[in-house]
Amino acid sequence: MENKRLELVIHEAGCMIMVAPLSLGGHAYEDLIDGVFAGEGEESWREMVERGAMMPMTLYQDDGYAVRVVLGDLMEQEAAEWTARVQWKLYIPCGKLLVTGALDNEEGFTAANDGDDFWLGCYVDVPPGDYQVEVYSYPPGDLTTGWGQIENYDGNGLFEPTEGIEPEKPIDYFRRTRPDEEPPRWIAEDYFAENQYIQFIVHLSPLTKELPLPEFEEGDFLQWRFRKPESCPLGILSQSLKKE
């Protein structure tokens, strides 16, 4: 499979991120609004997910986010620093990977080039095929609650930690696990520029085996798996997006 890396920004997200083939398993996107998405279609939302026609995940707020799409191997930092992950499959015979934060886009979707930004979503050209797909979330700007669980060190944060996650003050976490390094500004001063860091990586690799059915949360969205990395994340710096 060819190697490919591409970064993009989605500005408007309705508290979700969804990846899917642009062909959506044979459904016209506009027909899904009043059908599957409204719970009134011949096929259910969950059935579409289970057969690899879409992967929708909820976020705790509707902020926009920066996405990196990766075909090929992840870099060491990308594999080490994620705080939430979903793993499933997508069948993409159309060769177009939809990435969106909204279920309704009357204007349709256009192709993404590296460094592009979009209001609601776009598609990325990929070789047609069957894919194993991981969607990873990273701080700063993690919208899955993963980082929020970790930094809930005083018990007064917004997000109750998942079993196995020990909350810790970010600067203490950094100094404990990276004692010989200087903390990035987003940890030391709680500041980072817009589009400076990637929030999500969508990783595609060939589907070579049957995958266990993922867990679902309320509304039949895919359930994030949360974790606290062994070493404090540094943040995945964008290589191509404009920093503001």
Secondary structure in CASP SS format (residue, H / E / C, confidence):
PFRMAT SS
TARGET T0000
AUTHOR 0000-0000-0000
METHOD secondary structure of the structure
MODEL  1
M C 1.00
E C 1.00
N C 1.00
K E 1.00
R E 1.00
L E 1.00
E E 1.00
L E 1.00
V E 1.00
I E 1.00
H C 1.00
E C 1.00
A C 1.00
G C 1.00
C C 1.00
M E 1.00
I E 1.00
M E 1.00
V E 1.00
A E 1.00
P E 1.00
L C 1.00
S C 1.00
L H 1.00
G H 1.00
G H 1.00
H C 1.00
A C 1.00
Y H 1.00
E H 1.00
D H 1.00
L H 1.00
I H 1.00
D C 1.00
G C 1.00
V H 1.00
F H 1.00
A H 1.00
G C 1.00
E C 1.00
G C 1.00
E C 1.00
E C 1.00
S C 1.00
W H 1.00
R H 1.00
E H 1.00
M H 1.00
V H 1.00
E H 1.00
R C 1.00
G C 1.00
A C 1.00
M C 1.00
M E 1.00
P E 1.00
M E 1.00
T E 1.00
L C 1.00
Y C 1.00
Q C 1.00
D C 1.00
D C 1.00
G C 1.00
Y E 1.00
A E 1.00
V E 1.00
R E 1.00
V E 1.00
V E 1.00
L E 1.00
G C 1.00
D C 1.00
L C 1.00
M C 1.00
E H 1.00
Q H 1.00
E H 1.00
A H 1.00
A H 1.00
E C 1.00
W C 1.00
T C 1.00
A E 1.00
R E 1.00
V E 1.00
Q E 1.00
W E 1.00
K E 1.00
L E 1.00
Y E 1.00
I E 1.00
P C 1.00
C C 1.00
G C 1.00
K E 1.00
L E 1.00
L E 1.00
V E 1.00
T E 1.00
G C 1.00
A C 1.00
L C 1.00
D C 1.00
N C 1.00
E C 1.00
E C 1.00
G C 1.00
F C 1.00
T C 1.00
A E 1.00
A C 1.00
N C 1.00
D C 1.00
G C 1.00
D E 1.00
D E 1.00
F E 1.00
W C 1.00
L C 1.00
G E 1.00
C E 1.00
Y E 1.00
V E 1.00
D E 1.00
V C 1.00
P C 1.00
P C 1.00
G E 1.00
D E 1.00
Y E 1.00
Q E 1.00
V E 1.00
E E 1.00
V E 1.00
Y E 1.00
S E 1.00
Y C 1.00
P C 1.00
P C 1.00
G C 1.00
D C 1.00
L C 1.00
T C 1.00
T C 1.00
G H 1.00
W H 1.00
G H 1.00
Q H 1.00
I H 1.00
E C 1.00
N C 1.00
Y C 1.00
D C 1.00
G C 1.00
N C 1.00
G C 1.00
L C 1.00
F C 1.00
E C 1.00
P C 1.00
T C 1.00
E C 1.00
G C 1.00
I C 1.00
E C 1.00
P C 1.00
E C 1.00
K C 1.00
P H 1.00
I H 1.00
D H 1.00
Y H 1.00
F H 1.00
R H 1.00
R H 1.00
T H 1.00
R C 1.00
P C 1.00
D C 1.00
E C 1.00
E C 1.00
P C 1.00
P C 1.00
R H 1.00
W H 1.00
I H 1.00
A H 1.00
E C 1.00
D C 1.00
Y C 1.00
F C 1.00
A C 1.00
E C 1.00
N C 1.00
Q C 1.00
Y E 1.00
I C 1.00
Q C 1.00
F E 1.00
I E 1.00
V E 1.00
H E 1.00
L E 1.00
S E 1.00
P E 1.00
L C 1.00
T C 1.00
K C 1.00
E C 1.00
L C 1.00
P C 1.00
L C 1.00
P C 1.00
E C 1.00
F E 1.00
E C 1.00
E C 1.00
G C 1.00
D C 1.00
F C 1.00
L E 1.00
Q C 1.00
W C 1.00
R E 1.00
F E 1.00
R C 1.00
K C 1.00
P C 1.00
E C 1.00
S C 1.00
C C 1.00
P C 1.00
L C 1.00
G C 1.00
I C 1.00
L E 1.00
S C 1.00
Q C 1.00
S C 1.00
L C 1.00
K C 1.00
K C 1.00
E C 1.00
END
